[in-house]
Amino acid sequence: MVICGLAILLFLLLVVSNKIIEYNARGKVFGTIHDIPKSEYAIVLGTNPRLESGKDNPYFVTRIDAAVKLYTSGKVKYLIMSGNDKNGEFNEPHEMKIAAVKKGVPAKSIILDAHCKRTYDTILRAKLIYHLKSFIVVSQKFHNERAVYLANKNGLEVVGYNAKDIDGYFSFKTRTREYFARIRAFSDGIFNPKPYSLQIDSVAFRQFFR
């Protein structure tokens, strides 16, 4: 009986959090470059550059492509590469910078934020450290919806630019995890916990506040 009740509660949380986040993102996430408004900064949400198999991570590749397109189209002046540098194998922001520079973005236009273990950290650090009030987030649509929700709950005006989505089994696993990530995001929007870290690197500090 208790297990059944918990299962029903979990299902309701999945449904409610998903619907609220999707509703909040209406008109705030864009799939075409012409529709998205200009902003000084775009934050590219981090992910590993390669899969466990050693192959290129398609989510990484398409996010970089989207970020480069934003920059070269004149929609943003700077890219903030967000992610984690302590996963034991990859420094996500550094790898993202290397990939973007190879595609033509000047290194001076890229800022690294390597103290973000999750999307919530990225949003809070943008507000509390960089004092941003508005910006563009770059990721796949489902991820952008969650990021925009968290940003709006923290009083920020944020829109998302959607990188190309990924099909197949790999996408199915990611989407399944996303449902549970939305429950946590819904909780974060209510309880507003502290971010993982408020540390800022001296290089990033000088570059951002130049």
Phi, psi and omega per residue, in radians:
M1 nan -0.802 -3.138
V2 -1.131 -0.737 3.142
I3 -1.092 -0.722 3.121
C4 -1.088 -0.746 3.116
G5 -1.108 -0.723 3.116
L6 -1.140 -0.664 3.119
A7 -1.119 -0.709 3.104
I8 -1.141 -0.734 3.126
L9 -1.093 -0.757 3.122
L10 -1.087 -0.748 3.123
F11 -1.066 -0.763 3.135
L12 -1.111 -0.701 3.097
L13 -1.099 -0.723 3.108
L14 -1.043 -0.826 -3.092
V15 -1.182 -0.860 -3.070
V16 -1.125 -0.835 -3.114
S17 -1.109 -0.700 3.133
N18 -1.122 -0.798 -3.111
K19 -1.143 -0.720 -3.127
I20 -1.141 -0.758 -3.125
I21 -1.170 -0.722 3.105
E22 -1.123 -0.753 -3.139
Y23 -1.113 -0.739 -3.138
N24 -1.078 -0.550 -3.044
A25 -1.490 -0.079 -3.110
R26 -1.039 2.235 3.138
G27 1.321 0.137 -3.089
K28 -2.105 -0.070 3.064
V29 -2.143 2.404 -2.970
F30 -2.256 2.452 3.142
G31 -1.800 -0.164 3.135
T32 -2.118 2.484 -3.043
I33 -1.137 -0.514 -3.076
H34 -1.270 -0.479 -3.060
D35 -1.439 -0.424 -3.023
I36 -1.389 2.358 3.133
P37 -1.244 2.721 3.121
K38 -1.244 2.655 3.070
S39 -2.666 2.677 -3.141
E40 -1.214 -0.598 -3.045
Y41 -2.191 2.512 2.916
A42 -2.150 2.352 3.078
I43 -1.837 2.108 -3.139
V44 -1.634 2.060 -3.076
L45 -1.312 2.304 -2.919
G46 -1.379 2.706 2.994
T47 -2.807 2.814 -3.132
N48 -1.131 2.482 3.139
P49 -1.241 -0.424 -3.108
R50 -2.325 2.693 3.108
L51 -1.447 2.999 3.108
E52 -1.047 -0.478 3.122
S53 -1.296 -0.216 -3.086
G54 1.679 -0.173 3.112
K55 -1.317 2.775 3.085
D56 -1.068 2.414 3.080
N57 -1.379 2.031 -3.097
P58 -1.098 -0.492 3.087
Y59 -1.168 -0.708 3.099
F60 -1.100 -0.862 -3.080
V61 -1.037 -0.820 -3.069
T62 -1.271 -0.535 3.078
R63 -1.182 -0.721 3.101
I64 -1.116 -0.750 3.109
D65 -1.025 -0.743 3.136
A66 -1.153 -0.738 -3.141
A67 -1.118 -0.745 3.123
V68 -1.098 -0.699 3.129
K69 -1.125 -0.702 3.069
L70 -1.019 -0.803 -3.096
Y71 -1.180 -0.876 -3.069
T72 -1.213 -0.364 3.088
S73 -1.480 -0.058 3.122
G74 1.384 0.269 3.133
K75 -1.360 -0.464 3.111
V76 -2.406 2.760 3.102
K77 -1.730 -0.513 -3.072
Y78 -2.393 2.573 3.028
L79 -1.962 2.215 3.026
I80 -1.781 2.010 3.138
M81 -1.547 2.012 -3.040
S82 -1.887 2.484 3.101
G83 2.910 -2.741 -3.026
N84 -2.127 2.372 3.105
D85 -1.870 0.229 -3.025
K86 -2.181 0.538 3.136
N87 -1.577 0.096 3.027
G88 1.581 -0.293 -3.096
E89 -2.278 -0.833 -3.076
F90 -2.085 2.487 2.889
N91 -1.683 1.704 -2.990
E92 -0.968 -0.936 -3.118
P93 -1.045 -0.681 -3.141
H94 -1.125 -0.765 3.114
E95 -1.114 -0.646 3.115
M96 -1.151 -0.688 3.104
K97 -1.112 -0.812 3.135
I98 -0.983 -0.795 -3.112
A99 -1.134 -0.700 -3.127
A100 -1.227 -0.688 3.110
V101 -1.098 -0.685 3.109
K102 -1.078 -0.454 -3.128
K103 -1.691 0.156 2.973
G104 1.897 0.016 3.109
V105 -1.443 2.217 3.124
P106 -1.079 2.425 -3.138
A107 -1.009 -0.578 -3.110
K108 -1.188 -0.254 -3.136
S109 -1.697 0.139 -3.109
I110 -2.079 2.256 3.123
I111 -2.020 2.373 -3.114
L112 -1.781 2.269 3.037
D113 -2.143 1.679 -2.961
A114 -1.775 0.421 -3.111
H115 -2.095 0.602 -3.075
C116 -2.052 1.877 -3.140
K117 -1.437 -0.410 3.125
R118 -2.658 3.017 -3.042
T119 -1.042 -0.662 3.123
Y120 -1.008 -0.721 3.099
D121 -1.053 -0.765 -3.132
T122 -0.999 -0.821 -3.106
I123 -1.147 -0.810 -3.117
L124 -1.152 -0.666 3.127
R125 -1.191 -0.628 3.080
A126 -1.056 -0.660 -3.128
K127 -1.371 -0.842 -2.968
L128 -1.497 -0.521 -3.108
I129 -1.747 -0.874 -3.083
Y130 -1.561 -0.131 3.095
H131 0.971 0.648 3.087
L132 -1.425 2.451 3.087
K133 -1.883 -0.382 3.108
S134 -2.628 2.560 3.100
F135 -2.966 3.077 3.087
I136 -1.881 2.380 2.995
V137 -1.796 2.517 -3.093
V138 -2.125 2.075 3.051
S139 -3.001 -2.966 3.020
Q140 -1.247 2.800 -3.018
K141 -0.952 -0.826 -3.080
F142 -1.074 -0.626 3.125
H143 -1.294 -0.715 3.104
N144 -1.059 -0.675 3.131
E145 -1.038 -0.759 3.131
R146 -1.171 -0.734 3.142
A147 -1.125 -0.720 3.122
V148 -1.130 -0.691 3.087
Y149 -1.047 -0.845 3.139
L150 -1.091 -0.691 3.127
A151 -1.143 -0.792 3.137
N152 -1.102 -0.643 3.110
K153 -1.158 -0.340 3.114
N154 -1.820 0.335 3.026
G155 1.324 0.371 -3.118
L156 -1.832 2.563 3.085
E157 -1.703 1.761 -3.013
V158 -2.269 2.450 3.022
V159 -2.170 2.864 -3.120
G160 -2.042 2.485 2.977
Y161 -1.901 2.084 -2.984
N162 -1.452 2.103 2.970
A163 -1.258 2.825 3.122
K164 -1.005 2.348 3.140
D165 -1.356 2.841 -3.086
I166 -1.980 2.365 -3.134
D167 -1.773 2.957 3.003
G168 1.693 -2.992 -3.059
Y169 -1.092 -0.689 -3.140
F170 -1.053 -0.695 3.098
S171 -1.154 -0.670 -3.134
F172 -1.046 -0.774 3.127
K173 -1.107 -0.734 -3.128
T174 -1.143 -0.743 -3.141
R175 -1.147 -0.624 3.107
T176 -1.103 -0.777 3.089
R177 -1.098 -0.568 -3.102
E178 -1.082 -0.635 3.128
Y179 -1.035 -0.720 3.130
F180 -1.316 -0.556 3.061
A181 -1.111 -0.539 3.136
R182 -1.270 -0.542 3.035
I183 -1.095 -0.774 3.131
R184 -1.144 -0.697 3.110
A185 -1.098 -0.709 3.095
F186 -1.056 -0.742 3.090
S187 -1.138 -0.749 3.120
D188 -1.059 -0.656 3.131
G189 -1.138 -0.439 3.132
I190 -1.538 -0.829 -2.998
F191 -1.672 -0.295 3.049
N192 0.864 1.069 3.126
P193 -1.215 2.929 3.100
K194 -1.268 2.611 3.081
P195 -1.223 2.879 -3.130
Y196 -0.992 -0.716 -3.100
S197 -2.679 2.524 3.014
L198 -1.962 0.320 3.101
Q199 -1.256 2.578 3.061
I200 -2.369 2.359 3.127
D201 -1.267 2.541 -3.115
S202 -1.076 -0.640 3.139
V203 -1.142 -0.810 3.130
A204 -1.117 -0.668 3.138
F205 -1.064 -0.847 -3.131
R206 -1.140 -0.677 -3.117
Q207 -1.188 -0.755 -3.085
F208 -1.270 -0.719 -3.043
F209 -1.728 0.438 3.129
R210 -1.252 nan nan
